[in-house]
Amino acid sequence: MQKDIERVTGVIPTIVNGDIQEKTAVIVGTTGHSPLIDKLISEGKVNAREISAKWDCHG
């Protein structure tokens, strides 16, 4: 995915596994299996109905 983003944007994104300090981020994970995604859902920052049970999506 990092290479795909680079090909499209010309920018090599940094891969982070932990706390995100950036204002904009692409978060990859699965609801119910990613503590970060589950936290964002519980805080109302991501609408779970828009992303649950879908293969590739964004919220």
Backbone bond lengths (Angstrom), bond angles and torsions (degrees), N, CA, C in turn:
res aa  C-N    CA-C-N  psi(-1)  N-CA   C-N-CA  omega(-1)  CA-C   N-CA-C  phi
1 M - - - 1.444 - - 1.533 110.43 -
2 Q 1.335 116.18 -38.55 1.462 119.96 179.19 1.534 110.26 -58.10
3 K 1.317 116.72 -44.32 1.473 120.98 179.53 1.526 111.13 -66.29
4 D 1.341 117.41 -38.88 1.466 120.23 177.69 1.522 110.99 -61.18
5 I 1.327 117.01 -44.04 1.466 120.77 179.04 1.521 110.00 -63.56
6 E 1.330 116.65 -40.81 1.467 120.11 178.22 1.531 111.01 -62.06
7 R 1.325 117.19 -43.77 1.471 120.57 -179.70 1.526 111.81 -61.41
8 V 1.317 116.20 -37.29 1.463 120.35 -177.23 1.522 111.83 -80.29
9 T 1.341 117.06 -41.21 1.467 120.18 -172.22 1.522 114.15 -103.17
10 G 1.349 116.86 -20.89 1.465 119.79 -174.19 1.516 112.55 82.07
11 V 1.325 116.97 4.37 1.465 122.36 -179.49 1.522 108.75 -116.93
12 I 1.337 116.99 132.33 1.458 120.92 176.10 1.523 107.76 -86.94
13 P 1.339 117.54 112.07 1.466 118.75 -179.23 1.524 111.40 -73.50
14 T 1.306 115.91 147.08 1.457 122.40 176.06 1.524 108.61 -79.42
15 I 1.325 115.75 135.89 1.461 120.26 176.16 1.523 107.98 -93.55
16 V 1.325 116.43 125.55 1.458 122.58 -178.65 1.519 108.43 -124.14
17 N 1.298 115.81 134.33 1.462 120.59 175.29 1.522 106.66 -123.30
18 G 1.304 115.59 88.00 1.459 120.21 -176.63 1.507 110.17 150.22
19 D 1.319 116.46 -146.21 1.459 121.09 -178.40 1.524 110.89 -65.40
20 I 1.315 115.71 134.17 1.457 122.14 179.84 1.525 108.24 -98.71
21 Q 1.314 115.94 124.48 1.461 120.88 -179.85 1.531 111.74 -103.09
22 E 1.310 116.99 -6.26 1.459 121.61 -177.18 1.525 111.05 -83.04
23 K 1.331 115.71 155.94 1.453 121.07 178.15 1.532 110.94 -78.42
24 T 1.327 116.72 -29.64 1.454 122.62 -179.86 1.516 108.53 -123.79
25 A 1.334 116.93 135.39 1.463 119.95 -178.11 1.521 110.65 -150.61
26 V 1.317 115.44 151.14 1.457 122.39 168.90 1.520 104.86 -103.02
27 I 1.309 116.35 119.88 1.463 121.06 -177.51 1.522 107.68 -109.53
28 V 1.332 115.23 125.18 1.452 121.24 -178.57 1.519 108.46 -111.66
29 G 1.305 117.08 128.26 1.452 120.42 179.06 1.512 110.75 175.24
30 T 1.325 115.31 -174.34 1.454 122.40 -177.80 1.520 109.32 -125.27
31 T 1.322 116.51 131.72 1.461 119.46 176.99 1.521 108.89 -58.97
32 G 1.303 115.47 139.42 1.459 120.49 -178.67 1.521 113.80 84.69
33 H 1.339 116.72 -9.75 1.466 121.34 -179.94 1.523 112.30 -127.53
34 S 1.313 117.39 -8.55 1.458 122.39 -179.70 1.524 109.59 -116.87
35 P 1.331 117.52 111.32 1.462 119.40 178.99 1.534 112.81 -56.52
36 L 1.327 117.93 -36.59 1.465 120.40 -179.60 1.519 110.75 -66.77
37 I 1.318 117.68 -48.27 1.466 120.18 179.66 1.531 110.39 -63.08
38 D 1.324 116.90 -43.39 1.469 120.01 178.80 1.526 111.40 -61.80
39 K 1.325 117.30 -37.35 1.470 121.42 177.70 1.530 110.39 -65.78
40 L 1.332 117.19 -43.67 1.461 120.82 179.40 1.526 110.77 -63.47
41 I 1.317 116.79 -36.39 1.469 120.82 176.82 1.525 109.82 -66.43
42 S 1.337 117.05 -47.02 1.474 120.20 -178.23 1.525 112.35 -64.81
43 E 1.330 116.80 -27.99 1.473 121.34 178.08 1.525 111.95 -85.17
44 G 1.331 117.24 -2.29 1.459 120.69 179.84 1.514 113.93 77.71
45 K 1.322 117.58 13.84 1.465 121.17 -179.33 1.524 112.61 -86.30
46 V 1.332 116.19 -18.03 1.461 122.69 175.56 1.522 106.90 -132.35
47 N 1.326 116.32 133.27 1.460 121.38 178.29 1.525 107.85 -85.22
48 A 1.315 117.64 110.33 1.467 122.32 -176.79 1.522 111.69 -61.87
49 R 1.312 118.87 -32.36 1.465 120.93 -179.51 1.521 111.74 -63.88
50 E 1.334 116.82 -27.83 1.462 120.50 -178.84 1.526 112.33 -77.59
51 I 1.338 117.73 -21.93 1.464 119.19 -173.40 1.522 114.82 -121.12
52 S 1.317 119.54 -17.74 1.470 121.66 -176.37 1.518 111.35 -68.77
53 A 1.325 115.29 141.76 1.468 123.63 175.96 1.516 113.12 62.77
54 K 1.324 117.04 27.77 1.466 121.69 176.74 1.517 108.54 -121.91
55 W 1.311 116.90 150.92 1.462 121.38 -176.68 1.531 110.33 -75.75
56 D 1.289 119.68 -67.01 1.461 123.83 178.29 1.519 107.94 -120.39
57 C 1.321 116.31 122.94 1.459 118.11 -179.89 1.522 109.62 -160.39
58 H 1.306 115.21 178.56 1.463 121.09 176.48 1.505 108.55 -139.63
59 G 1.313 114.73 157.95 1.460 118.32 -178.57 1.497 111.66 -139.54
